[in-house]
């Protein structure tokens, strides 16, 4: 799958990360459009970003 990298440890996968705002702009959450408060919460939960797929 694009965006995944093997860690070399029994098939554990690690994805490439992207900022929450980019993920929302690219439509990775489908039709859900988070409010400003929801985006802020996502950024708190995922400070280094979310998977790029």
Buried (B, 14 or more C-beta within 10 A) or exposed (E): EEEEEEEEEEEEEEBEBBBBEEBBEEEBBEEEEBEEEBBEEBBEEBEEBBBBE
